[in-house]
Amino acid sequence: MIYSNFLKTFVLATGLFYLSNAAPQGRGRGSPDSYDSGMGAGDYPIPEGYTVPLTLEGSKLLLSLCSAINNPPLIGSNVTIVAPTSNLTLKYITLARGTVNYTCSPDVVNSTDAPELLGTNLTLYDVAPLLPYLASEDDLHHFPAILVNMTEQAVAEFLNLPVLGYQYFPKIHYAITDLGSHGYMEGKADADYQIITADGNPRGPDGSVALSWIREYASAGTPSWGVSQTYRVYTAGGEPGLGISCEEFGETAEFDVQVAAEHWFYG
């Protein structure tokens, strides 16, 4: 299988980390000497050299969040998301697992329109304790494709990583990310809608295509602190698909699509 060697490496690495806490030899990008089993989510340092991936091969730029499902306004190739603001530093890297919520309610959309995205409900796992045990950053990017095909309970048991926080949407297109004592952010997608379609990324168990890569930012006037920009990258599942209309779902008030992704936090 395509991920068999990666999984063997992952199981071995996590076993060493959680059972013996031994330092890896000649692998990884940082030293785990300062890591302590008594540390909590958000307390682990991120090894040097990690930078959020901004370019998705074969991607296109979605110019607007419209419901033009038959001729979506896509341009470019290998599009790059806007980089983090220069005065910000990488605070946390998480693996997200949960659902994306949609509606085909006739009160919101027409039957010929695409399902309306309501938001996400995600659990964010702090991967910093694991990073020094990976051979490279590329190993991290395999996780979403694996996690999206597991139940959320199985994911928690499989990863055995501390939960850094949660993301949810109190209203359409407006996210709240709660990282407990490590940060809080209320915000939305980049105002310029610089959203990357990720059709080539892994599908979910329900056949869904990969959710777009995107930058979110803290909105002015909100009680945000600790983090101010979030990048959702290396997505798996979460999107019914461009060109899919509500006619295929019926007049369903709401439905969920399974998703997994990486979320990188800057502040």
FIMARTOR-364568 format. One record per residue (C-alpha): x, y, z; residue in three letters. Coordinates in Angstrom, 1 decimal, always signed. Layout:
   east  north     up type
      X      Y      Z  ALA
...
end
This chain:
   east  north     up type
   +0.0   +0.0   +0.0  MET
   +1.1   +3.6   -0.7  ILE
   +1.3   +4.5   +3.0  TYR
   +2.6   +1.2   +4.4  SER
   +6.2   +2.3   +4.8  ASN
   +5.1   +5.6   +6.3  PHE
   +2.8   +3.9   +8.7  LEU
   +5.5   +1.5   +9.9  LYS
   +7.8   +4.5  +10.5  THR
   +5.0   +6.3  +12.3  PHE
   +4.1   +3.4  +14.6  VAL
   +7.7   +2.9  +15.5  LEU
   +8.3   +6.6  +16.1  ALA
   +5.2   +7.0  +18.3  THR
   +6.1   +3.8  +20.2  GLY
   +9.5   +5.1  +21.0  LEU
   +8.2   +8.5  +22.0  PHE
   +5.4   +7.5  +24.3  TYR
   +7.0   +4.4  +25.8  LEU
  +10.6   +5.2  +26.2  SER
  +10.9   +8.9  +25.4  ASN
  +14.2   +8.2  +23.8  ALA
  +15.8  +10.6  +21.4  ALA
  +15.9   +9.6  +17.8  PRO
  +19.3   +9.1  +16.2  GLN
  +20.0  +11.0  +13.0  GLY
  +16.4  +11.7  +12.2  ARG
  +14.1  +14.6  +12.4  GLY
  +14.8  +18.3  +12.5  ARG
  +15.1  +19.1  +16.2  GLY
  +16.2  +17.7  +19.5  SER
  +13.5  +16.3  +21.8  PRO
  +15.8  +16.7  +24.9  ASP
  +13.5  +19.4  +26.3  SER
  +10.4  +17.3  +25.8  TYR
   +8.7  +16.2  +28.9  ASP
   +5.8  +13.8  +29.3  SER
   +4.3  +16.2  +31.8  GLY
   +4.0  +19.0  +29.2  MET
   +0.6  +19.8  +27.7  GLY
   -0.7  +20.8  +24.4  ALA
   +0.9  +23.9  +23.0  GLY
   +3.9  +23.6  +25.4  ASP
   +6.2  +21.7  +23.0  TYR
   +8.6  +23.6  +20.8  PRO
   +8.4  +23.2  +17.0  ILE
  +11.7  +22.1  +15.5  PRO
  +13.5  +24.6  +13.3  GLU
  +12.9  +24.6   +9.6  GLY
   +9.1  +24.2   +9.5  TYR
   +7.3  +26.7   +7.3  THR
   +3.7  +26.5   +6.2  VAL
   +3.3  +25.1   +2.7  PRO
   +1.8  +27.7   +0.5  LEU
   +1.7  +26.2   -3.0  THR
   -0.4  +23.3   -4.2  LEU
   +0.7  +21.6   -7.4  GLU
   -2.0  +21.7  -10.1  GLY
   -4.2  +24.1   -8.1  SER
   -6.2  +27.0   -9.3  LYS
   -7.4  +30.2   -7.7  LEU
  -11.0  +30.5   -6.9  LEU
  -11.9  +34.2   -7.5  LEU
  -15.0  +34.3   -5.4  SER
  -17.2  +32.2   -3.1  LEU
  -20.1  +32.2   -5.5  CYS
  -22.4  +29.4   -6.4  SER
  -21.5  +29.3  -10.1  ALA
  -21.2  +25.6  -10.0  ILE
  -21.2  +24.9  -13.8  ASN
  -18.5  +27.5  -14.7  ASN
  -16.6  +28.3  -11.5  PRO
  -14.2  +31.2  -11.8  PRO
  -10.9  +29.3  -11.7  LEU
   -7.6  +30.7  -13.0  ILE
   -3.9  +29.9  -12.8  GLY
   -1.9  +26.8  -12.0  SER
   +0.2  +25.9   -9.0  ASN
   -1.3  +28.8   -7.1  VAL
   +0.3  +30.1   -3.9  THR
   -1.6  +31.3   -0.9  ILE
   -0.6  +34.7   +0.6  VAL
   +2.3  +34.2   +2.9  ALA
   +2.1  +35.0   +6.7  PRO
   +2.5  +38.6   +7.7  THR
   +6.3  +39.3   +8.2  SER
   +6.0  +40.2  +11.8  ASN
   +4.3  +36.9  +12.8  LEU
   +6.0  +33.7  +13.9  THR
   +4.8  +30.1  +13.7  LEU
   +3.2  +29.2  +17.0  LYS
   +1.5  +25.8  +16.5  TYR
   +1.0  +23.0  +13.9  ILE
   -2.0  +20.8  +14.3  THR
   -3.8  +17.9  +12.6  LEU
   -7.5  +18.6  +12.4  ALA
  -10.2  +16.0  +12.2  ARG
  -13.9  +16.5  +12.1  GLY
  -16.7  +17.5   +9.7  THR
  -17.6  +20.3   +7.3  VAL
  -21.3  +21.2   +7.5  ASN
  -23.4  +22.1   +4.5  TYR
  -27.1  +22.8   +3.8  THR
  -29.4  +22.4   +0.8  CYS
  -32.3  +23.9   +2.6  SER
  -34.6  +25.8   +0.1  PRO
  -34.5  +28.7   +2.6  ASP
  -30.8  +29.2   +1.8  VAL
  -30.1  +27.9   -1.7  VAL
  -31.9  +27.0   -4.9  ASN
  -32.0  +23.3   -6.0  SER
  -29.6  +24.1   -8.9  THR
  -27.0  +25.8   -6.7  ASP
  -24.1  +24.2   -4.9  ALA
  -24.6  +23.2   -1.3  PRO
  -24.0  +26.1   +1.0  GLU
  -21.1  +25.7   +3.4  LEU
  -22.1  +26.5   +7.0  LEU
  -18.8  +25.8   +8.7  GLY
  -16.6  +23.2  +10.3  THR
  -16.5  +21.3  +13.6  ASN
  -12.9  +20.3  +14.2  LEU
  -10.7  +18.9  +16.9  THR
   -7.1  +20.2  +16.6  LEU
   -4.3  +17.8  +17.7  TYR
   -0.9  +19.4  +18.6  ASP
   +1.7  +17.5  +16.5  VAL
   +4.8  +19.3  +17.9  ALA
   +5.6  +16.4  +20.2  PRO
   +5.9  +14.1  +17.2  LEU
   +7.7  +16.3  +14.7  LEU
  +11.3  +15.6  +15.9  PRO
  +10.6  +11.9  +15.2  TYR
   +9.6  +12.3  +11.6  LEU
  +12.3  +12.0   +8.9  ALA
  +11.1  +15.1   +7.2  SER
   +8.2  +17.6   +7.0  GLU
   +6.9  +15.5   +4.1  ASP
   +6.0  +12.7   +6.5  ASP
   +3.6  +15.0   +8.3  LEU
   +1.7  +15.7   +5.0  HIS
   +0.6  +12.0   +4.7  HIS
   -1.5  +12.1   +7.9  PHE
   -4.7  +13.8   +6.6  PRO
   -5.3  +11.2   +3.9  ALA
   -5.1   +8.5   +6.6  ILE
   -7.1  +10.2   +9.3  LEU
  -10.1  +11.2   +7.1  VAL
  -10.8   +7.5   +6.6  ASN
  -10.8   +6.7  +10.4  MET
  -13.6   +7.5  +12.9  THR
  -12.9  +10.5  +15.2  GLU
  -12.5   +8.2  +18.2  GLN
  -10.0   +6.0  +16.3  ALA
   -8.1   +9.1  +15.3  VAL
   -7.8  +10.2  +19.0  ALA
   -6.5   +6.7  +20.0  GLU
   -4.2   +6.4  +16.9  PHE
   -2.5   +9.7  +17.3  LEU
   -2.4   +9.8  +21.1  ASN
   -1.5  +13.5  +20.8  LEU
   -2.6  +16.3  +23.1  PRO
   -5.7  +18.3  +21.9  VAL
   -4.7  +21.9  +21.4  LEU
   -8.2  +23.2  +20.8  GLY
  -11.3  +23.2  +18.6  TYR
  -12.7  +25.2  +15.7  GLN
  -16.4  +25.8  +15.0  TYR
  -18.6  +28.3  +13.2  PHE
  -21.3  +30.2  +15.2  PRO
  -22.5  +31.7  +11.9  LYS
  -21.9  +31.1   +8.2  ILE
  -18.3  +31.9   +7.0  HIS
  -17.2  +33.0  +10.4  TYR
  -14.9  +30.8  +12.4  ALA
  -14.0  +30.6  +16.1  ILE
  -10.8  +28.8  +17.0  THR
  -10.4  +28.2  +20.7  ASP
   -6.9  +27.1  +21.8  LEU
   -7.6  +27.3  +25.5  GLY
   -4.8  +29.0  +27.3  SER
   -2.7  +29.3  +24.1  HIS
   -4.9  +31.5  +22.0  GLY
   -8.3  +32.5  +20.7  TYR
   -9.3  +33.7  +17.2  MET
  -12.5  +34.9  +15.6  GLU
  -12.2  +35.4  +11.9  GLY
  -13.0  +34.6   +8.3  LYS
  -11.4  +33.7   +5.0  ALA
   -9.0  +36.1   +3.4  ASP
  -10.9  +39.1   +2.2  ALA
   -9.5  +38.7   -1.3  ASP
  -10.8  +35.1   -1.4  TYR
   -7.4  +33.7   -2.2  GLN
   -8.6  +30.2   -1.9  ILE
   -6.9  +27.3   -3.6  ILE
   -8.9  +24.4   -4.9  THR
   -7.3  +21.1   -4.0  ALA
   -9.0  +18.7   -6.4  ASP
   -5.9  +16.5   -6.6  GLY
   -5.8  +15.9   -2.8  ASN
   -7.1  +12.8   -1.2  PRO
  -10.9  +12.1   -1.1  ARG
  -12.9  +11.3   +2.0  GLY
  -14.7   +8.0   +2.8  PRO
  -17.9   +9.4   +1.3  ASP
  -16.2  +10.2   -2.0  GLY
  -15.8  +13.9   -1.2  SER
  -13.0  +15.8   -2.8  VAL
  -10.4  +17.7   -0.8  ALA
  -11.5  +21.0   +0.8  LEU
   -9.7  +24.1   -0.5  SER
   -6.5  +25.4   +1.1  TRP
   -7.1  +28.7   +2.7  ILE
   -5.8  +31.4   +5.0  ARG
   -8.0  +32.7   +7.8  GLU
   -7.3  +35.9   +9.8  TYR
   -8.5  +37.5  +13.0  ALA
  -11.2  +40.0  +12.4  SER
  -10.7  +43.6  +13.7  ALA
  -12.6  +44.3  +16.9  GLY
  -12.8  +40.7  +18.0  THR
  -11.4  +39.4  +21.3  PRO
   -8.7  +37.5  +19.4  SER
   -5.3  +36.9  +21.1  TRP
   -2.3  +34.6  +20.9  GLY
   -2.8  +33.7  +17.2  VAL
   -3.9  +35.9  +14.3  SER
   -3.6  +33.9  +11.1  GLN
   -4.4  +30.3  +10.4  THR
   -3.5  +28.2   +7.3  TYR
   -5.6  +25.2   +6.4  ARG
   -3.4  +23.0   +4.1  VAL
   -3.0  +19.4   +3.0  TYR
   -6.7  +18.7   +3.2  THR
   -8.4  +15.4   +2.7  ALA
  -12.2  +15.2   +2.0  GLY
  -14.6  +17.9   +3.1  GLY
  -15.9  +19.2   -0.2  GLU
  -18.9  +17.8   -2.1  PRO
  -17.2  +19.0   -5.3  GLY
  -17.4  +21.8   -7.8  LEU
  -20.2  +21.1  -10.2  GLY
  -22.3  +19.3   -7.6  ILE
  -25.7  +20.8   -7.1  SER
  -28.3  +20.4   -4.4  CYS
  -30.4  +18.4   -6.8  GLU
  -28.1  +15.4   -6.0  GLU
  -28.7  +15.9   -2.2  PHE
  -32.4  +16.8   -2.1  GLY
  -33.8  +19.5   +0.1  GLU
  -31.7  +18.5   +3.1  THR
  -31.6  +21.0   +6.0  ALA
  -28.0  +20.0   +6.9  GLU
  -25.5  +17.3   +6.2  PHE
  -21.9  +16.7   +7.2  ASP
  -18.8  +15.7   +5.1  VAL
  -15.8  +14.1   +6.8  GLN
  -12.6  +16.1   +6.6  VAL
   -9.0  +16.0   +7.9  ALA
   -6.3  +18.7   +7.4  ALA
   -3.3  +20.4   +8.8  GLU
   -3.8  +23.8  +10.5  HIS
   -0.8  +26.0  +11.0  TRP
   -1.1  +28.9  +13.4  PHE
   +0.8  +32.2  +13.4  TYR
   +0.8  +35.0  +15.9  GLY
end
